[in-house]
Amino acid sequence: MSSIETGAIDCDVHVEPPSMDALLGYIDPYWHEFIRSAHLGIGHRLYPESEPMSARQEARAAGSFPPHTYEELRAQLLEPHAPLAVILTCVATFQGSRNPYFESAMTTAVNDWMRTEFLDRDERLRGSIVVPVFHPEAAAAEIDRLGGDRRFAQVLLPVRSETPWGNLRYRPIHEAASRNRLPITLHAWGGWGMAPTATGTASTYYEDYLYNSQIVAPNQVLSLVAEGVFDRYPNLRVCLAELGFAWLPSLLWRFDKDWKALWRETPWVRDKPSVYVRNHIRATTSPTLIPGRVPAGDLEQLAEMLDAGHMLLYSSDYPHDHGADALENLLAVLGEEGREAVLRGNAAAFFGIGPELAPGEERLLVMGDAEDFAAAGDAAELIDDRGSRGVQVTAEQRKLDDRGA
């Protein structure tokens, strides 16, 4: 079991309402009888109590995981580890309902519950806006409703979706997140009926959990870049939470290689896919999915290929227990500057966590190098009807043509 870093910005800490009754005061009364007659509850099987990884020893000893109240969170995490800031995640709605109208009511209730029960109680806490994934227009409205409250740090989506998150059907969500300058975080798991593979569902929890990071997450990265989401919304950022990151270098090598030959099919992808990922995407550190016994030399090579000091955001994933992984050793090979960036600096810039702004002042969130953003600003406007009208070809794409790629 990896230790929890003291004084860090923790980008993934789970909380959850203790029961449906705790949400009734936040949900539209129209749905109360619907909830009671259908015997609906908060329970889900994403983190079964019987699974060792579901909770750390101290969380099990506390008798409540994930924390249901601010008092539990304070006793289990805030007081022992004194984080600089904490981003709270609640995945209870990921398996809530396929009814888009009830899902809308539930996500609104969870957001208001989190704001009242946690954010109003401690200035170190930041929230995650959960949205109805089966109703993108309602999701956009919910983002707009809460986007002005800067205590909400991100829009939280399950990594599993009916169609990849880069698909144009989700454009209202992309646009609302961009408009409100909020990152989208893709978190492990997803709703009922969302198979983790193209060939169907898993037969064991072990397989099901593994699919999140090894199968689903890479597909979402491909979709977001190849569908042109970051060209259409150049200030949009995406975080990968509880999905690992060691798989990124090999994916990006192949993604860049094939782009050189196949870019004409997606001419709105104006530069190497790895450039888009470096500028727009980050990953949380827990789980690393790297065994703790991996030699330091191998970790140094991974850190260099990944640009770990730039790409990673610290997370404890409390209360979950991912065993004795390689996080401490990875931080050690990054050096003092890289360690500081992963524990605090990267998250502060990515999520805009820092001193409060004066009225009317806009937060500037910097992710990539200055020249990367200058190039992005010079890119031509993405054209909707891509197949019937030309898309401006960049100098980088012309180079590929000159080489005969």
C-alpha positions in Angstrom: 0.0 0.0 0.0 1.5 3.3 -1.1 1.7 6.1 1.5 -0.4 9.3 1.0 1.8 12.3 0.4 1.4 15.2 2.9 0.8 18.7 1.7 -0.1 17.7 -1.9 -2.9 18.7 -4.3 -4.8 15.4 -4.3 -6.7 15.1 -7.6 -8.9 12.1 -6.9 -10.5 11.5 -3.5 -13.8 9.7 -3.4 -16.9 10.6 -1.4 -20.4 9.3 -1.7 -23.9 10.0 -0.2 -24.6 7.4 2.6 -28.0 6.6 1.1 -30.7 7.8 -1.2 -32.4 9.4 1.7 -29.5 11.8 2.0 -30.2 13.1 -1.5 -34.0 13.6 -1.1 -33.5 17.1 0.1 -31.6 18.0 -3.0 -33.7 16.1 -5.7 -36.8 17.5 -7.3 -39.8 16.3 -5.3 -41.4 15.0 -8.5 -39.0 12.0 -8.3 -39.6 11.1 -4.6 -42.4 8.6 -5.2 -40.6 7.2 -8.2 -37.6 6.5 -6.0 -39.6 5.0 -3.2 -41.8 2.8 -5.4 -38.9 1.5 -7.3 -36.8 1.0 -4.2 -33.9 2.9 -5.8 -30.7 3.4 -3.8 -27.1 4.7 -4.2 -25.5 1.3 -4.1 -23.3 0.1 -7.0 -20.7 -2.6 -7.5 -17.8 -0.5 -8.8 -15.8 -1.1 -5.6 -17.2 -4.1 -3.7 -16.3 -4.3 0.0 -14.9 -7.8 -0.5 -12.2 -6.6 -2.9 -8.9 -5.7 -1.2 -8.3 -2.8 -3.6 -11.7 -1.1 -2.6 -10.3 0.4 0.6 -7.1 1.0 2.5 -6.7 -0.4 5.9 -7.3 2.9 7.7 -10.5 3.4 5.7 -11.8 -0.1 6.6 -10.8 0.6 10.3 -12.9 3.8 10.2 -15.9 1.7 9.2 -17.1 4.0 6.4 -15.7 4.1 2.9 -15.7 6.1 0.9 -16.3 9.0 3.3 -20.0 10.0 3.5 -19.7 13.2 5.5 -17.2 16.0 5.9 -16.4 14.8 9.4 -15.4 11.4 8.1 -13.3 13.0 5.3 -11.6 15.3 7.8 -10.8 12.4 10.2 -9.6 10.0 7.6 -7.7 12.3 5.2 -7.6 16.0 5.8 -6.2 16.0 9.4 -3.7 13.1 9.0 -2.2 14.3 5.6 -2.9 18.1 5.5 -3.4 18.3 1.7 -3.0 21.7 0.1 -6.2 21.0 -1.9 -8.4 18.1 -2.6 -10.6 17.4 -5.7 -13.6 15.3 -4.7 -15.1 12.7 -7.0 -18.4 10.9 -6.6 -19.0 8.0 -9.0 -22.4 7.0 -7.5 -24.3 8.2 -10.6 -22.1 6.2 -13.1 -24.4 3.2 -12.6 -27.5 5.2 -11.7 -30.1 5.0 -14.4 -30.5 4.9 -18.2 -33.6 7.1 -17.9 -32.1 10.5 -19.1 -34.6 12.6 -17.1 -34.1 10.8 -13.8 -30.3 10.8 -14.5 -30.5 14.5 -14.9 -32.3 14.9 -11.6 -29.9 12.6 -9.8 -26.7 14.3 -11.1 -28.1 17.7 -10.1 -28.9 16.4 -6.6 -25.4 14.9 -6.2 -23.7 18.2 -7.2 -25.8 20.2 -4.8 -25.2 17.6 -2.0 -21.4 17.9 -2.6 -21.5 21.7 -2.6 -23.5 21.9 0.7 -22.0 19.0 2.6 -18.3 19.5 1.6 -17.4 22.6 -0.4 -19.2 24.9 2.0 -17.3 23.4 4.9 -13.6 23.7 3.8 -11.9 26.0 1.4 -9.3 23.3 0.5 -12.0 21.2 -1.2 -12.9 21.3 -4.9 -15.9 19.5 -6.4 -16.6 17.5 -9.6 -19.7 18.3 -11.7 -21.4 15.0 -12.6 -23.7 15.2 -15.6 -26.4 13.0 -17.3 -24.3 11.2 -20.0 -27.5 10.0 -21.8 -28.7 13.6 -22.3 -25.8 15.8 -23.5 -27.9 18.9 -23.8 -29.0 18.6 -20.1 -25.4 17.9 -19.2 -24.3 21.2 -20.9 -27.0 23.0 -18.9 -25.8 21.5 -15.6 -22.2 22.6 -16.5 -23.4 26.1 -17.2 -25.4 26.1 -13.9 -22.4 25.4 -11.8 -19.5 26.6 -14.0 -19.5 30.0 -12.3 -18.7 28.4 -8.9 -15.0 28.0 -9.2 -15.0 25.6 -6.3 -16.0 23.0 -8.9 -12.7 22.1 -10.6 -13.9 19.7 -13.3 -16.6 17.9 -15.3 -16.6 14.2 -14.3 -17.4 11.6 -16.9 -17.2 7.8 -16.8 -14.4 6.5 -19.1 -16.9 4.0 -20.6 -19.4 5.5 -22.9 -21.9 4.3 -25.5 -19.9 6.0 -28.3 -16.3 7.4 -27.8 -16.2 10.7 -26.0 -14.8 12.5 -29.0 -17.9 11.8 -31.1 -19.9 14.8 -32.2 -23.0 13.7 -30.3 -21.1 14.9 -27.1 -20.3 18.3 -28.6 -22.7 20.1 -26.2 -20.6 18.7 -23.3 -17.3 19.7 -25.0 -18.6 23.2 -25.7 -20.0 23.8 -22.2 -16.8 22.6 -20.5 -14.7 24.8 -22.8 -17.0 27.8 -22.3 -16.7 27.5 -18.6 -13.0 26.8 -18.7 -13.4 23.5 -16.9 -11.4 20.3 -17.6 -13.2 17.1 -18.5 -12.0 14.2 -16.3 -12.6 10.7 -17.5 -12.7 8.4 -14.5 -12.6 4.6 -14.3 -15.9 2.7 -14.8 -19.2 3.5 -16.6 -22.9 2.8 -16.7 -25.1 -0.2 -17.1 -24.9 -1.8 -20.5 -21.6 -0.2 -21.5 -19.4 -3.1 -22.4 -15.7 -2.6 -21.9 -14.7 -4.2 -25.1 -15.9 -4.3 -28.7 -16.6 -8.0 -28.4 -18.8 -7.8 -25.2 -18.6 -7.8 -21.5 -16.2 -9.4 -19.0 -17.0 -12.5 -17.0 -15.1 -11.5 -13.8 -14.5 -8.3 -11.8 -10.8 -8.7 -12.3 -11.2 -8.5 -16.1 -13.7 -5.7 -15.9 -11.4 -3.5 -13.7 -8.4 -4.1 -16.0 -10.3 -3.1 -19.1 -10.8 0.4 -17.8 -7.1 1.3 -18.3 -5.8 -1.1 -20.9 -8.7 -1.1 -23.4 -11.2 1.7 -22.8 -8.9 4.7 -21.9 -6.6 4.4 -24.9 -9.6 4.3 -27.2 -10.9 7.6 -25.6 -7.6 9.3 -26.2 -7.6 8.2 -29.8 -11.2 9.5 -30.2 -10.6 12.9 -28.7 -7.6 13.6 -30.9 -8.8 12.0 -34.1 -12.3 13.5 -34.0 -10.7 17.0 -33.8 -12.1 17.9 -30.4 -9.0 19.9 -29.4 -8.9 21.8 -32.7 -12.5 22.8 -32.3 -12.0 23.7 -28.6 -8.4 24.7 -28.2 -8.7 25.6 -24.5 -10.3 22.2 -23.6 -8.3 20.0 -21.2 -8.9 16.3 -20.3 -7.7 14.4 -17.3 -7.5 10.6 -17.1 -8.3 9.6 -13.5 -7.7 6.1 -12.0 -6.7 4.8 -15.4 -2.9 4.5 -15.2 -0.5 6.1 -17.6 2.3 3.7 -18.4 0.4 2.7 -21.6 0.6 6.2 -23.1 4.2 6.1 -24.7 3.5 3.0 -26.8 0.1 4.3 -27.8 1.4 7.7 -28.9 4.3 6.1 -30.8 1.8 4.1 -32.9 -0.6 7.1 -33.1 2.1 9.4 -34.5 3.4 6.7 -36.9 0.0 6.1 -38.4 -0.9 9.7 -38.6 2.0 10.3 -40.9 0.4 8.0 -43.5 -3.3 8.4 -42.8 -3.7 12.1 -41.8 -5.7 12.9 -45.0 -8.7 11.1 -43.6 -8.6 13.5 -40.6 -7.1 16.7 -42.0 -8.2 18.6 -38.9 -5.6 16.8 -36.9 -2.9 19.4 -37.8 0.0 18.1 -35.9 1.4 14.9 -34.4 -1.2 13.3 -32.0 1.4 13.3 -29.3 1.6 17.1 -29.4 -2.2 17.3 -28.8 -1.9 14.9 -25.9 1.0 16.8 -24.3 -0.9 20.1 -24.6 -4.3 19.0 -23.5 -4.3 15.7 -21.5 -3.0 14.8 -18.1 -3.2 11.6 -16.0 -3.4 11.1 -12.3 -0.8 9.0 -10.5 -3.0 6.4 -8.7 -2.9 3.7 -9.7 0.5 3.8 -11.5 -0.1 0.2 -12.6 3.6 -0.2 -12.3 5.0 -2.8 -9.8 7.1 -1.4 -7.0 10.0 -3.7 -7.8 10.6 -2.2 -11.2 14.3 -1.0 -11.4 15.0 2.7 -11.2 16.6 2.7 -14.6 13.4 1.4 -16.2 11.4 4.1 -14.4 13.8 6.8 -15.6 13.2 5.6 -19.2 9.4 5.6 -18.7 9.5 9.0 -17.1 11.5 10.4 -20.1 9.2 8.8 -22.7 6.1 10.0 -20.9 7.5 13.4 -19.9 6.2 12.5 -16.5 7.1 15.7 -14.7 4.8 17.5 -17.1 2.0 15.0 -17.7 1.2 13.6 -14.2 -1.1 14.9 -11.4 -0.8 13.5 -8.0 -3.7 11.5 -6.6 -4.2 9.2 -3.6 -7.4 7.7 -5.0 -8.6 7.6 -1.4 -9.9 5.3 0.0 -8.8 2.7 -2.6 -5.8 0.6 -2.1 -3.7 -0.3 -5.2 -1.0 -2.1 -3.3 2.8 -1.3 -3.2 3.1 0.3 -6.6 6.0 2.3 -8.0 4.8 5.9 -7.2 7.5 6.7 -4.6 10.3 5.4 -6.8 8.9 7.2 -9.8 8.8 10.5 -7.9 12.4 9.9 -6.8 13.7 9.6 -10.3 12.0 12.9 -11.4 14.2 14.9 -9.1 13.1 17.7 -6.8 11.7 19.9 -9.6 9.7 17.1 -11.2 8.4 15.9 -7.9 7.2 19.3 -6.9 5.4 19.6 -10.3 3.6 16.3 -9.9 2.6 16.8 -6.3 1.4 20.4 -6.6 2.5 22.5 -9.6 0.9 20.7 -12.4 -2.5 20.4 -10.7 -2.5 24.1 -9.7 -2.0 25.1 -13.3 -4.3 22.5 -14.9 -7.3 23.0 -12.5 -6.7 26.6 -11.7 -6.2 26.0 -8.0 -4.5 29.0 -6.4 -5.2 32.4 -4.9 -8.7 33.7 -5.3 -9.2 36.1 -8.2 -10.4 39.6 -8.0 -13.9 40.3 -9.3 -13.9 40.2 -13.1 -10.4 38.7 -13.4 -10.2 35.7 -15.6 -8.0 32.7 -14.7 -5.3 31.9 -17.2 -4.6 28.2 -17.4 -1.3 27.4 -19.0 -0.5 23.8 -20.1 1.7 23.6 -23.1 4.7 25.5 -24.2 4.1 29.1 -25.5 5.0 28.1 -29.1 2.5 25.3 -29.0 -0.3 27.7 -28.1 0.8 30.2 -30.7 0.6 27.5 -33.4 -2.8 26.4 -32.1 -4.0 30.0 -32.3 -2.9 30.3 -35.9 -4.8 27.2 -37.0 -7.7 27.7 -39.4 -11.2 27.3 -38.2 -12.4 23.7 -38.2 -15.1 23.3 -40.9 -18.3 21.4 -39.9 -19.0 19.7 -43.2 -15.5 18.3 -43.4 -16.1 15.9 -46.3 -17.5 18.4 -48.8 -15.3 21.5 -48.2 -11.6 21.9 -48.0 -9.7 22.1 -44.7 -6.5 24.2 -44.6 -3.4 22.0 -44.8 -0.7 22.8 -42.3 3.1 23.1 -43.1 3.6 19.9 -41.0 1.1 18.0 -43.2 2.8 19.3 -46.4 6.1 17.9 -45.1 4.5 14.5 -44.9 3.3 14.8 -48.5 6.8 15.9 -49.7 8.3 12.8 -48.1 5.7 10.6 -49.8 4.2 9.4 -46.5 
